[in-house]
Amino acid sequence: MGRLFGTDGVRGLANKDVTAELALDVSVAAAHVLGTAGEFEGHRPRAVIGRDPRASGEFLSAAVAAGLASAGVDVVDVGVLPTPGVAHLTATLGVDLGVMLSASHNPMPDNGIKFFAKGGRKLPDEVEDAIEKRMREEWDRPVGTAVGRITQDVGAAGERYVDHLVATIPAGLEGMRIVADCANGAASEVAPAALRAAGADVVVINASPDGRNINEQCGSTHPEQLQASVVAAHADLGVALDGDADRCLAVDAHGELVDGDQIMGILAVALRDRGDLAHDTLVTTVMSNLGLRLAMDAAGIRTVQTAVGDRYVLEKMRAEGFSLGGEQSGHLILAEHSTTGDGTLTALQLASQVAATGRSLRELAASITRLPQVLVNVRGVDRARARTDEGLLAAVAAVEADLKGHGRVLLRPSGTEPVVRVMVEAPEQGQAQRIADDLAGVVRDRLAL
């Protein structure tokens, strides 16, 4: 059996993989592990719980609350709120634990459980492993007044989060028209509220969650509707969130997509100019476009790469004290204001930079020229030899020598399947496609099972 906790909590098909029984058991185990570690020592423990609007979140959040309360933890249920909102409240309400019920950008049938430690940070791997080991163990149950109590704090919690977001921006958004695609998700109320509180005229789309329509042909995974809406509304820009609002992509006034790499580049320059970019460094993953690195080099900003996954970006940022990092998907972390990716925060910061500079989003994004990128998945091969086969490595080296720094090749073995992903960036689309196809052929020949 594999590890219960993945890179982003427990996640799977709701009511099959992620059941009410699992939610209750893992919550009880979390209370026991944290209590044994001394996290609750000297006071009555408290937790905050939030969720996205998926129908399954209703019974899963109830199960989490029941599990924690049965273990003697007082629970504050804040209802539907973005993942970064729950992380922020975990840090600012002085609670001992935060829990978010969400499967982020995944389809509606999925759901997940993510824990935050004191301060709103993700639990370390070793604590998650300890929680998994403690599940379904016998334990002494508290009785009488020792059981936890469950209270609701729906509206006020969201207002506190919105106030926090608006307070972060250096320039107001007065005079700007912004289209916000909320993915029928967790930010359907707070994202428009934050943008309006910052002064923007906001056109809202996909902000009517019904428990079934989260991420459905909308939001950051499907920005086409937003692109059309920005043009139709004559807006200055548009922003697209995902189901739990930890990601943000943008659209300029011409309907052109501005991805996470470009947003990172714009914000890195803005922070550097204000003296707020720690060590003049931006943290990206290996999947960020080479065009971002070249643009940052030209701006005098260093880039540091990590493996794919926001957890690796966060680890690098914390280890070395960096203030900005993220992924091409739009998952950006601004360490001064958040402990995790925050799509609404990103949207506000990006719009504020447009307002502060008087330049359009199109102009700001133009400084980060994306190289054409092609990804080919080669199936049915021995992924374990992708980084050691001499013939394959020689073919990659030859291609990179021909590109002379104006492109790159990345081979990524799948972590679970017999698949090797060949990613190529080159100055021209046709050139990138030819190189990717040729290298895919080498992978098939050299790594055939």
Secondary structure, 3 states (H helix, E strand, C coil): CCCCCECCEEEEEECCCECHHHHHHHHHHHHHHHHHCCCCCCCCCEEEEEECCCHHHHHHHHHHHHHHHHCCCEEEEEEECCHHHHHHHHHHCCCCEEEEECCCCCCCCEEEEEEEEHHHEECCHHHHHHHHHHCCCCCCCCCHHHCCCEEECCHHHHHHHHHHHHCCCCCCCCCCEEEEECCCCCCCCHHHHHHHHCCCEEEEECCCCCCCCCCCCCHHHCCHHHHHHHHHCCCCEEEEECCCCCCEEEEECCCCEECHHHHHHHHHHHHHHHCCCHHHEEEEECCCCHHHHHHHHHHCCEEEEECCCHHHHHHHHHHHCCCEEECCCCCEEECCCCCCCCHHHHHHHHHHHHHHHCCCHHHHHCCCCCCCEEEEEEECECHHHCCCCHHHHHHHHHHHHHHCCCCEEEEEECCCCCEEEEEEECCCHHHHHHHHHHHHHHHHHHCEC
